[in-house]
Amino acid sequence: MPKYVYTYFDARARGEPGRMLFAAAGVPFQDRRLTQEEWPALKPNTPGGSLPLLEVDGQPVTQSLVIFRHLARTFALDGDNLPDKAKVEEILEYLIEFKNAGFKMMFAPKDEESQKKAKEELGSTFEKSCTRVESIISSNKSTEGWAVGKKMTFADIILFEAFESAVAQDAAVLDKFPKIKACRAKVQTNPKIKEYLSKRKETPF
Ligand SMILES: N[C@@H](CCC(=O)N[C@@H](CS)C(=O)NCC(=O)O)C(=O)O
């Protein structure tokens, strides 16, 4: 098995889906968490100048979505056939759009106008992403209860992860989307994910 080093800040944010993919596969990795103070000295020595960064036997892989897809493929969590792989990717893209709108909101200037605009964008992205994802899950003919196909895939993991902060702020936020809620609940019953979440370091976001 290759030696994996996964470097990100000490937060969930853009990096957490990578950690959860390792956890779901039961594959050991070095969870290297940098402080904001450590980063400036390290940044010029990283291949892309941003995090997350995955190293596989010393070979760097940059760009979060490339890293996630690479890990999902490696661990066979990317869907069992071509149509399913497309659905897993579609769900990923919608949820990343939602997460990006969340980051934009977080870093928006604090004046009233900018905050209002970012909040509206977050709200409309949430609605659009959830509506499409709910419909993809509804089209799954399997009765197992996963988002795509007959077993847990990266789609379920990203569904759980992308809404963690939103649900922590408002437990009813996904009430209009019962399929998404059901998948998120099911992911938490997976023994490996359950163990990972019980031991995971708590961070504010
Ligand atoms: N397109 C990149 C964006 C990565 C990114 O913006 N990372 C942020 C943390 S979420 C970062 O490294 N910020 C510090 C910096 O750019 O110096 C990806 O998806 O990996």
The ligand as an SDF file (V2000), in Angstrom:
LIG
                    3D

 20 19  0  0  0  0  0  0  0  0999 V2000
   -8.4460   25.2500   -6.4040 N   0  0  0  0  0  0  0  0  0  0  0  0
   -7.7770   24.9150   -5.1850 C   0  0  0  0  0  0  0  0  0  0  0  0
   -8.0320   26.0070   -4.1600 C   0  0  0  0  0  0  0  0  0  0  0  0
   -7.2980   25.7040   -2.8760 C   0  0  0  0  0  0  0  0  0  0  0  0
   -7.3850   26.8240   -1.8540 C   0  0  0  0  0  0  0  0  0  0  0  0
   -7.8590   27.9530   -2.1500 O   0  0  0  0  0  0  0  0  0  0  0  0
   -6.9190   26.5300   -0.6620 N   0  0  0  0  0  0  0  0  0  0  0  0
   -6.8670   27.4930    0.4040 C   0  0  0  0  0  0  0  0  0  0  0  0
   -7.4020   26.8540    1.6860 C   0  0  0  0  0  0  0  0  0  0  0  0
   -9.0920   26.3990    1.5480 S   0  0  0  0  0  0  0  0  0  0  0  0
   -5.4190   27.8630    0.6420 C   0  0  0  0  0  0  0  0  0  0  0  0
   -4.5320   27.0810    0.4370 O   0  0  0  0  0  0  0  0  0  0  0  0
   -5.2130   29.1060    1.1180 N   0  0  0  0  0  0  0  0  0  0  0  0
   -3.9050   29.5840    1.4780 C   0  0  0  0  0  0  0  0  0  0  0  0
   -3.1730   30.2230    0.3320 C   0  0  0  0  0  0  0  0  0  0  0  0
   -3.6780   30.2340   -0.8160 O   0  0  0  0  0  0  0  0  0  0  0  0
   -2.0830   30.7170    0.5750 O   0  0  0  0  0  0  0  0  0  0  0  0
   -8.2520   23.5520   -4.6600 C   0  0  0  0  0  0  0  0  0  0  0  0
   -9.4400   23.2260   -4.8920 O   0  0  0  0  0  0  0  0  0  0  0  0
   -7.4700   22.8150   -4.0560 O   0  0  0  0  0  0  0  0  0  0  0  0
  1  2  1  0
  2  3  1  0
  2 18  1  0
  3  4  1  0
  4  5  1  0
  5  6  2  0
  5  7  1  0
  7  8  1  0
  8  9  1  0
  8 11  1  0
  9 10  1  0
 11 12  2  0
 11 13  1  0
 13 14  1  0
 14 15  1  0
 15 16  2  0
 15 17  1  0
 18 19  2  0
 18 20  1  0
M  END
$$$$
